[in-house]
C-alpha cells in the first residue's frame, strides 16, 4: 500500500522511507492499543468453567455428591441440569471459533478434551446415563439416589476413577485454552483500574472486625466478619439449595414482569393515547410499597404457591422495563428517522432497523436493574409467608432465633445469586450489542 501511495504522490526515496516508518509506527501503536483494550471477559469465562467442572464432577459422582460438603450443596434436582447446561454454554464460549484452533495443536487437543468431558456430563446429568457406570455394569439408579449400606462402593470407586481423570484433564484443558501467562499485561491494567476498590473493601472488612472488638459490640447486634465467614463455610450447602429455590421465583417473575414491560413499552411508543392511559396506572402501582403487596398477593394466590412470589417480582420489575423501553424507542435521532422515511421505509423496517437497535441499550439497562429488584421482591415475598425452602424464610427464622451469623450467611447467598444474575444479563448484553459504541471502545 505504501508503494502504491508513494508512486501516486511521486515521493523521493527519503520521503518514502519516512512514510514507511510512520506506517510501521502506526501499526505498532495500533497493536499496543489492542492489547491495552483487552478485558477480563475471557478470564471470567475460564474461571467459571473451572468452577463448573468441579461442580459437575461432584454431581455425577455419588461418592462426592452425598459424602462431601461441597457436593451436597448441589443436590437440588432442578439445579443440576442447569449446571450441565451452563457447562455447555461456557465451554463453547471458551473454545471459540474452530478456525482459530487450527493454528495451535495444543489448543485443539484441549478443545477435544473439553468437548469429551462436556458430552460425558450431559449424558450423566441431563440424560441420567453414566458412561463409566454402564461400562462397569452398575445400575444407573445408583448414581442419582442416596447411597445405602448395600451400595456397590468398590465398583463405584472403580467406575468414578476414569471420570476423575477426565475431570482433571478438563481442568488442564481449560488452563491451556485460557493461557493466563500471556495476559499479565491485562491483569496489571485491571489492577490499576480496580485495585483501589479492592483495597477499600479489604479495609472496610478489617475495620469492621477491629471496631467490634474495640467497642465490644454484642454479636446479636452485628457479628464479626470472621464469625460470619466461619458460619457460612458450615451452612452454605443448605443455603445454596434455598437460594436456588428463591432464585427460580425471582427469575420467572423477572421474565413475566420485564416481558410485559417491554411489550407494553412498544405499544406505548407506537400509540401515544395508550401511553397516556397506561402511564399513570403504572406509576401508581410502582409507588405502592412491596411490603404492602406481599400479604395481599399471598392471600390471592396462596402463601405456599410460587405464583404469589412470581407476581410480586413481576410487579416490581414491570415499571423499569416499560419506562426504559418507551424512552429507548422514542430517543431516535430525527435525522436518522428522516433518512429512513426518505427511502420509503415501512413502519416495520423503521422499528426493526432503527428504533429497536437504538432502544436496546436502554432496555438492557432496565434489565440489569431488574435483576437486583427481582431478588429483593422474591426474598421479601417469602419473608411474609411461604414455603420453608426459600431464603426469605431462613433469614426471618434465623433472625427470630437470634442466629444472626446464619442470617448474614443467607444474606451473602442472596447477594451472590443477585450478582450472578446481573453478570448473566450483562454477558447477554455484550453478546447482542457488540456493535454498540460503548463495547467497541
RONU-186023 format. One record per residue (C-alpha): residue in one letter; x, y, z. Coordinates in nm, 3 decimals, m for minus. Example, Ala and Ser with C-alpha at 12.3 -4.5 7.8 and 13.67 -1.06 7.14 Angstrom:
BEGIN
- A|1.230|m0.450|0.780;
- S|1.367|m0.106|0.714;
end
This chain:
BEGIN
- X|0.000|0.000|0.000;
- X|0.283|0.236|0.079;
- X|0.447|0.162|m0.256;
- X|0.129|0.249|m0.444;
- X|0.085|0.563|m0.241;
- X|0.442|0.678|m0.299;
- X|0.410|0.619|m0.676;
- X|0.089|0.819|m0.694;
- X|0.239|1.102|m0.487;
- X|0.580|1.095|m0.662;
- X|0.773|1.083|m0.331;
- X|1.151|1.088|m0.314;
- X|1.332|0.785|m0.164;
- X|1.388|0.977|0.159;
- X|1.023|1.076|0.183;
- X|0.916|0.721|0.102;
- X|1.128|0.583|0.388;
- X|0.966|0.834|0.625;
- X|0.620|0.721|0.513;
- X|0.708|0.356|0.566;
- X|0.849|0.428|0.911;
- X|0.539|0.624|1.007;
- X|0.318|0.341|0.883;
- X|0.509|0.082|1.086;
- X|0.488|0.307|1.391;
- X|0.114|0.342|1.339;
- X|0.072|m0.034|1.320;
- X|0.277|m0.078|1.637;
- X|0.069|0.179|1.824;
- X|m0.249|0.014|1.700;
- X|m0.124|m0.325|1.820;
- X|m0.039|m0.181|2.162;
- X|m0.379|m0.022|2.187;
- X|m0.543|m0.354|2.100;
- X|m0.355|m0.526|2.381;
- X|m0.444|m0.248|2.622;
- X|m0.816|m0.263|2.541;
- X|m0.846|m0.636|2.613;
- X|m1.068|m0.701|2.912;
- X|m1.108|m0.973|3.173;
- X|m1.401|m1.134|2.994;
- X|m1.204|m1.439|2.886;
- X|m1.056|m1.474|3.233;
- X|m1.402|m1.472|3.388;
- X|m1.519|m1.735|3.139;
- X|m1.222|m1.956|3.224;
- X|m1.272|m1.921|3.600;
- X|m1.643|m2.003|3.566;
- X|m1.553|m2.306|3.354;
- X|m1.313|m2.432|3.621;
- X|m1.587|m2.395|3.881;
- X|m1.845|m2.573|3.662;
- X|m1.610|m2.867|3.602;
- X|m1.565|m2.905|3.978;
- X|m1.940|m2.882|4.039;
- X|m2.047|m3.121|3.765;
- X|m1.780|m3.372|3.866;
- X|m1.924|m3.377|4.217;
- X|m2.279|m3.407|4.082;
- X|m2.213|m3.713|3.863;
- X|m2.011|m3.886|4.136;
- X|m2.243|m4.015|4.414;
- X|m1.948|m4.067|4.648;
- X|m1.875|m3.693|4.630;
- X|m2.232|m3.566|4.598;
- X|m2.357|m3.728|4.919;
- X|m2.041|m3.758|5.128;
- X|m1.874|m3.418|5.083;
- X|m1.989|m3.075|5.190;
- X|m1.927|m2.916|4.851;
- X|m2.111|m3.191|4.667;
- X|m2.413|m3.177|4.898;
- X|m2.456|m2.808|4.811;
- X|m2.566|m2.910|4.460;
- X|m2.806|m3.194|4.537;
- X|m3.106|m2.990|4.424;
- X|m3.266|m3.186|4.140;
- X|m3.361|m2.873|3.943;
- X|m3.020|m2.711|3.986;
- X|m2.814|m2.999|3.844;
- X|m2.940|m2.979|3.481;
- X|m2.879|m2.604|3.487;
- X|m2.517|m2.664|3.587;
- X|m2.476|m2.907|3.297;
- X|m2.633|m2.660|3.055;
- X|m2.406|m2.382|3.178;
- X|m2.110|m2.614|3.124;
- X|m2.208|m2.647|2.758;
- X|m2.260|m2.272|2.706;
- X|m1.948|m2.155|2.889;
- X|m1.737|m2.428|2.727;
- X|m1.849|m2.318|2.381;
- X|m1.763|m1.957|2.468;
- X|m1.417|m2.059|2.592;
- X|m1.335|m2.274|2.288;
- X|m1.449|m2.006|2.047;
- X|m1.425|m2.042|1.671;
- X|m1.279|m2.370|1.538;
- X|m1.079|m2.179|1.276;
- X|m0.871|m2.014|1.549;
- X|m0.779|m2.354|1.698;
- X|m0.616|m2.485|1.382;
- X|m0.310|m2.270|1.438;
- X|m0.236|m2.431|1.776;
- X|m0.227|m2.811|1.821;
- X|m0.225|m2.766|2.199;
- X|m0.547|m2.566|2.193;
- X|m0.701|m2.815|1.951;
- X|m0.624|m3.105|2.185;
- X|m0.754|m2.906|2.484;
- X|m1.078|m2.833|2.299;
- X|m1.121|m3.204|2.220;
- X|m1.072|m3.296|2.587;
- X|m1.317|m3.029|2.698;
- X|m1.579|m3.145|2.448;
- X|m1.534|m3.506|2.564;
- X|m1.585|m3.408|2.927;
- X|m1.889|m3.197|2.840;
- X|m2.051|m3.484|2.650;
- X|m1.983|m3.717|2.943;
- X|m2.150|m3.473|3.184;
- X|m2.450|m3.413|2.956;
- X|m2.510|m3.788|2.936;
- X|m2.465|m3.835|3.311;
- X|m2.668|m3.542|3.442;
- X|m2.922|m3.447|3.178;
- X|m2.988|m3.795|3.036;
- X|m2.919|m3.998|3.354;
- X|m2.668|m4.221|3.175;
- X|m2.327|m4.251|3.338;
- X|m2.095|m4.397|3.076;
- X|m1.833|m4.536|3.316;
- X|m2.108|m4.684|3.531;
- X|m2.252|m4.860|3.227;
- X|m1.909|m4.999|3.139;
- X|m1.877|m5.147|3.488;
- X|m2.234|m5.282|3.484;
- X|m2.362|m5.058|3.764;
- X|m2.732|m4.975|3.778;
- X|m2.785|m4.613|3.667;
- X|m3.018|m4.551|3.962;
- X|m2.719|m4.575|4.196;
- X|m2.575|m4.254|4.053;
- X|m2.888|m4.045|4.127;
- X|m3.013|m4.189|4.459;
- X|m2.866|m4.150|4.805;
- X|m2.614|m4.420|4.883;
- X|m2.730|m4.705|5.105;
- X|m2.545|m4.968|5.305;
- X|m2.579|m5.224|5.027;
- X|m2.445|m4.989|4.756;
- X|m2.156|m5.132|4.548;
- X|m1.893|m4.895|4.689;
- X|m1.595|m5.083|4.544;
- X|m1.744|m5.081|4.195;
- X|m1.837|m4.715|4.233;
- X|m1.481|m4.622|4.326;
- X|m1.351|m4.809|4.023;
- X|m1.614|m4.658|3.793;
- X|m1.558|m4.300|3.910;
- X|m1.179|m4.317|3.865;
- X|m1.190|m4.264|3.485;
- X|m1.436|m3.978|3.537;
- X|m1.198|m3.821|3.788;
- X|m0.910|m3.848|3.541;
- X|m1.126|m3.693|3.268;
- X|m1.224|m3.408|3.502;
- X|m0.857|m3.344|3.581;
- X|m0.776|m3.336|3.210;
- X|m1.068|m3.096|3.165;
- X|m0.918|m2.858|3.420;
- X|m0.582|m2.874|3.239;
- X|m0.761|m2.814|2.908;
- X|m0.926|m2.500|3.043;
- X|m0.588|m2.362|3.150;
- X|m0.441|m2.449|2.809;
- X|m0.719|m2.262|2.630;
- X|m0.706|m1.976|2.878;
- X|m0.327|m1.927|2.885;
- X|m0.325|m1.677|3.173;
- X|0.054|m1.634|3.148;
- X|0.000|m1.446|2.821;
- X|m0.239|m1.197|2.983;
- X|m0.019|m1.046|3.253;
- X|m0.045|m0.705|3.090;
- X|m0.424|m0.726|3.111;
- X|m0.404|m0.813|3.480;
- X|m0.177|m0.517|3.553;
- X|m0.418|m0.288|3.373;
- X|m0.714|m0.434|3.567;
- X|m0.529|m0.390|3.895;
- X|m0.460|m0.025|3.817;
- X|m0.829|0.030|3.748;
- X|m0.984|m0.185|4.022;
- X|m0.710|m0.203|4.281;
- X|m0.836|0.097|4.479;
- X|m1.184|m0.054|4.512;
- X|m1.040|m0.386|4.631;
- X|m0.820|m0.213|4.886;
- X|m1.118|m0.016|5.020;
- X|m1.320|m0.338|5.051;
- X|m1.042|m0.507|5.248;
- X|m1.002|m0.202|5.472;
- X|m1.376|m0.193|5.546;
- X|m1.379|m0.561|5.647;
- X|m1.071|m0.520|5.867;
- X|m1.218|m0.211|6.036;
- X|m1.546|m0.396|6.086;
- X|m1.360|m0.674|6.266;
- X|m1.146|m0.438|6.477;
- X|m1.420|m0.196|6.578;
- X|m1.645|m0.476|6.703;
- X|m1.359|m0.599|6.924;
- X|m1.264|m0.249|7.042;
- X|m1.618|m0.132|7.128;
- X|m1.731|m0.480|7.240;
- X|m2.042|m0.479|7.025;
- X|m2.268|m0.773|7.104;
- X|m2.286|m1.046|6.842;
- X|m2.665|m1.034|6.821;
- X|m2.636|m0.673|6.703;
- X|m2.359|m0.721|6.447;
- X|m2.145|m1.035|6.414;
- X|m1.779|m1.012|6.324;
- X|m1.684|m1.090|5.962;
- X|m1.471|m1.383|6.078;
- X|m1.772|m1.532|6.258;
- X|m1.993|m1.482|5.953;
- X|m1.731|m1.642|5.726;
- X|m1.691|m1.941|5.958;
- X|m2.066|m1.990|5.982;
- X|m2.102|m1.953|5.607;
- X|m1.845|m2.228|5.549;
- X|m2.053|m2.461|5.767;
- X|m2.407|m2.388|5.645;
- X|m2.363|m2.295|5.277;
- X|m2.466|m2.641|5.142;
- X|m2.826|m2.598|5.254;
- X|m2.826|m2.226|5.177;
- X|m2.734|m2.290|4.812;
- X|m3.046|m2.503|4.770;
- X|m3.259|m2.240|4.946;
- X|m3.107|m1.967|4.732;
- X|m3.181|m2.163|4.415;
- X|m3.547|m2.201|4.519;
- X|m3.572|m1.828|4.575;
- X|m3.386|m1.752|4.253;
- X|m3.634|m1.955|4.049;
- X|m3.920|m1.735|4.171;
- X|m3.710|m1.426|4.102;
- X|m3.621|m1.545|3.752;
- X|m3.976|m1.627|3.639;
- X|m4.105|m1.305|3.789;
- X|m3.826|m1.124|3.604;
- X|m3.931|m1.291|3.277;
- X|m4.300|m1.210|3.325;
- X|m4.251|m0.855|3.453;
- X|m3.982|m0.746|3.208;
- X|m4.151|m0.922|2.918;
- X|m4.480|m0.747|2.988;
- X|m4.298|m0.418|3.043;
- X|m4.116|m0.440|2.710;
- X|m4.432|m0.535|2.519;
- X|m4.640|m0.256|2.673;
- X|m4.350|m0.017|2.621;
- X|m4.351|m0.099|2.249;
- X|m4.727|m0.042|2.236;
- X|m4.695|0.282|2.433;
- X|m4.427|0.416|2.199;
- X|m4.642|0.333|1.897;
- X|m4.977|0.459|2.029;
- X|m4.948|0.776|2.235;
- X|m5.307|0.756|2.360;
- X|m5.235|0.412|2.507;
- X|m4.926|0.552|2.676;
- X|m5.121|0.838|2.834;
- X|m5.376|0.594|2.975;
- X|m5.127|0.335|3.100;
- X|m4.851|0.551|3.244;
- X|m5.048|0.688|3.546;
- X|m5.159|0.336|3.638;
- X|m4.802|0.205|3.615;
- X|m4.672|0.491|3.830;
- X|m4.942|0.430|4.090;
- X|m4.866|0.058|4.111;
- X|m4.493|0.121|4.133;
- X|m4.549|0.370|4.417;
- X|m4.711|0.102|4.637;
- X|m4.452|m0.045|4.880;
- X|m4.368|m0.407|4.810;
- X|m4.422|m0.482|5.179;
- X|m4.789|m0.389|5.137;
- X|m4.835|m0.605|4.827;
- X|m4.673|m0.921|4.968;
- X|m4.951|m1.018|5.214;
- X|m5.221|m0.933|4.958;
- X|m5.065|m1.147|4.684;
- X|m5.008|m1.430|4.930;
- X|m5.379|m1.418|5.008;
- X|m5.478|m1.409|4.640;
- X|m5.255|m1.686|4.509;
- X|m5.182|m1.877|4.829;
- X|m4.882|m1.837|5.058;
- X|m4.735|m2.172|4.952;
- X|m4.795|m2.112|4.582;
- X|m4.488|m1.987|4.390;
- X|m4.726|m1.778|4.177;
- X|m4.763|m1.528|4.462;
- X|m4.385|m1.468|4.469;
- X|m4.362|m1.454|4.090;
- X|m4.644|m1.199|4.078;
- X|m4.472|m0.971|4.330;
- X|m4.145|m0.984|4.136;
- X|m4.332|m0.919|3.811;
- X|m4.494|m0.606|3.954;
- X|m4.160|m0.486|4.088;
- X|m3.976|m0.529|3.758;
- X|m4.254|m0.424|3.521;
- X|m4.224|m0.047|3.561;
- X|m3.848|m0.005|3.493;
- X|m3.872|m0.223|3.181;
- X|m4.169|m0.032|3.042;
- X|m4.027|0.315|3.104;
- X|m3.685|0.228|2.960;
- X|m3.842|0.071|2.651;
- X|m4.052|0.379|2.582;
- X|m3.752|0.604|2.639;
- X|m3.534|0.400|2.406;
- X|m3.789|0.373|2.124;
- X|m3.860|0.746|2.129;
- X|m3.497|0.860|2.152;
- X|m3.424|0.806|1.784;
- X|m3.237|1.092|1.618;
- X|m3.471|1.292|1.390;
- X|m3.214|1.292|1.106;
- X|m3.197|0.912|1.110;
- X|m3.575|0.890|1.108;
- X|m3.599|1.132|0.819;
- X|m3.339|0.934|0.627;
- X|m3.540|0.612|0.669;
- X|m3.857|0.786|0.552;
- X|m3.676|0.933|0.253;
- X|m3.602|0.579|0.138;
- X|m3.974|0.492|0.170;
- X|m3.910|0.255|0.461;
- X|m4.217|0.091|0.613;
- X|m4.307|0.123|0.980;
- X|m4.179|m0.230|1.038;
- X|m3.843|m0.150|0.879;
- X|m3.815|0.169|1.084;
- X|m3.891|m0.029|1.400;
- X|m3.663|m0.325|1.331;
- X|m3.372|m0.137|1.173;
- X|m3.373|0.188|1.368;
- X|m3.596|0.212|1.675;
- X|m3.528|m0.134|1.822;
- X|m3.144|m0.120|1.790;
- X|m3.150|0.230|1.941;
- X|m3.362|0.113|2.234;
- X|m3.159|m0.199|2.320;
- X|m2.905|m0.017|2.545;
- X|m3.196|0.138|2.738;
- X|m3.375|m0.197|2.766;
- X|m3.067|m0.378|2.892;
- X|m3.004|m0.104|3.146;
- X|m3.354|m0.170|3.282;
- X|m3.298|m0.547|3.275;
- X|m2.979|m0.515|3.480;
- X|m3.161|m0.304|3.738;
- X|m3.445|m0.559|3.740;
- X|m3.206|m0.843|3.829;
- X|m3.146|m0.700|4.174;
- X|m3.509|m0.593|4.214;
- X|m3.626|m0.945|4.136;
- X|m3.414|m1.096|4.413;
- X|m3.538|m0.831|4.656;
- X|m3.901|m0.900|4.564;
- X|m3.862|m1.276|4.592;
- X|m3.699|m1.258|4.936;
- X|m3.949|m1.005|5.070;
- X|m4.242|m1.216|4.947;
- X|m4.103|m1.522|5.126;
- X|m4.040|m1.317|5.437;
- X|m4.416|m1.256|5.475;
- X|m4.517|m1.618|5.432;
- X|m4.449|m1.907|5.204;
- X|m4.258|m2.230|5.173;
- X|m3.984|m2.306|5.422;
- X|m3.732|m2.380|5.147;
- X|m3.651|m2.019|5.048;
- X|m3.400|m1.764|5.168;
- X|m3.665|m1.524|5.294;
- X|m3.797|m1.781|5.540;
- X|m3.448|m1.873|5.655;
- X|m3.349|m1.511|5.716;
- X|m3.668|m1.448|5.913;
- X|m3.637|m1.774|6.108;
- X|m3.267|m1.732|6.193;
- X|m3.313|m1.368|6.294;
- X|m3.610|m1.461|6.511;
- X|m3.398|m1.722|6.690;
- X|m3.106|m1.477|6.729;
- X|m2.892|m1.680|6.487;
- X|m2.750|m1.371|6.326;
- X|m2.438|m1.529|6.173;
- X|m2.669|m1.776|5.993;
- X|m2.893|m1.488|5.883;
- X|m2.593|m1.296|5.747;
- X|m2.480|m1.611|5.566;
- X|m2.820|m1.631|5.396;
- X|m2.786|m1.265|5.301;
- X|m2.447|m1.342|5.143;
- X|m2.602|m1.623|4.935;
- X|m2.880|m1.387|4.822;
- X|m2.618|m1.129|4.721;
- X|m2.420|m1.391|4.527;
- X|m2.728|m1.502|4.334;
- X|m2.813|m1.139|4.258;
- X|m2.460|m1.067|4.136;
- X|m2.455|m1.379|3.918;
- X|m2.793|m1.286|3.772;
- X|m2.661|m0.939|3.692;
- X|m2.347|m1.081|3.529;
- X|m2.551|m1.320|3.313;
- X|m2.767|m1.036|3.181;
- X|m2.454|m0.827|3.123;
- X|m2.300|m1.114|2.927;
- X|m2.611|m1.140|2.709;
- X|m2.597|m0.764|2.655;
- X|m2.234|m0.783|2.546;
- X|m2.311|m1.072|2.309;
- X|m2.604|m0.890|2.144;
- X|m2.460|m0.537|2.142;
- X|m2.107|m0.597|2.021;
- X|m2.175|m0.337|1.752;
- X|m2.257|m0.063|2.005;
- X|m2.001|0.214|2.051;
- X|m1.970|0.152|2.427;
- X|m1.838|m0.202|2.366;
- X|m1.626|m0.109|2.065;
- X|m1.443|0.147|2.275;
end
